């Protein structure tokens, strides 16, 4: 479960962790629409994580979290076949269905297992 611990709301019940280079490279590419599911990309340290939405056929929300799992940047409505370069470094990048992060703000603590 992925939860906004600061506000107490559930962002997704099902969580998939992407730790390998292969799983990070493919992410949501070529997948059917995700509902109530989050992909959490785990990095070894805080770093800039530019994203592309090539071959992702759905709009998504993206949370960039620091090592403390605090939201440092949010990209809402990330459209298919576009690119995004965050301004902040992240240790975790969370991809969610569009609208799932609507009540999440910069500084919110996110919990997941």
N, C-alpha and C positions, 0 to 999 in steps of 0.2 A: 504494500500500500504506500502511496505517495501522498503526503499530507502537508498542508501549510500549517505548521505548528504555531505560528504567530497568531493566526486567525481561527484555527481549529477546523478548517474545512478540508475535505478529501479532494485531491486533484485527480487521482486515478487509483483504482483498486488493483489493477494488474500492472506490475513493473517488470521490465526486461532490462538487464544490465549489459552494456556493451563495453567490454574490457579489451578484447583483442583488436589488433589492427584491422582484421577482416570485418568484424562486426561493426566497428566504427566507420569503416569505409562505406558499407552498404546501408547502415541505419534503416531508414524507412523506404529506401528505393525499391520500387516494383511491388510494394506491399499493398494489400487492399486497405480500405479505410480503417483507421484505428478508432475504437470506441472504448472509453474508460480504460485506456492503456497508456503507459508512459515508457519511453526509452530513456535510460540514464546512461550517458557516456561518461566513463570514469577515466580520468587522466592522473598521472603520477604526481603532478604538481600543478599549481596555477599557471595558466598560459593563455595566450590569445588563441581562440578557437574559431576561425572563420568557417562559415557554413555555406553549403549550396543546397538547393532543393531540386536538383536535376533528377528526373525520373521519380519524383515523389508527386503523386497525382492528387494531393489534398493540401488544404491550407492547415497549418499547424501553429501552435504557440511554442516558444522556446524560452526556457529559463536558464540563465547562466549563474552558477552558484560558486562561491569561493570555497576554500577548504573547510570552513565552519558550516557549510551548507546554507549560507545566507545569500539571498537573491541580490546580485550586483548589477544585473542587466536583464531586461525582458524584451523579447521580440514577439509581438503579437501579430497574428494573421500573416505569417511567413508564407508567401505564395509559391506555387510550383514554378520551377524553372527560373528561380531567382537566386541571388547571392546576398550574404550578409556578413559584414566584418564588425564584430563587437568592439566597443571601446575599452572594455574591462577584461581582465584576465579571469579565467574560470578553471576550477578543478573538476566540476561536474556540469554537464550540459544536459538539460532535460527537454525532450520533445514530447509534446502533448497534443491532443486534438484541439482544433481551433475553439477558443472560448473557455477552455479549461483553466486558463490562468487569469481570467478576467478580474478576480478579486485578489490577486497577488500583487504586491507592491515591492519596490526596491527596499531591501532591508529585512524583508520577511524571512523567517527561518523555515526551511523545508526539511521534513523528515522522511526517511525511507530506510528500508532494511534490505 
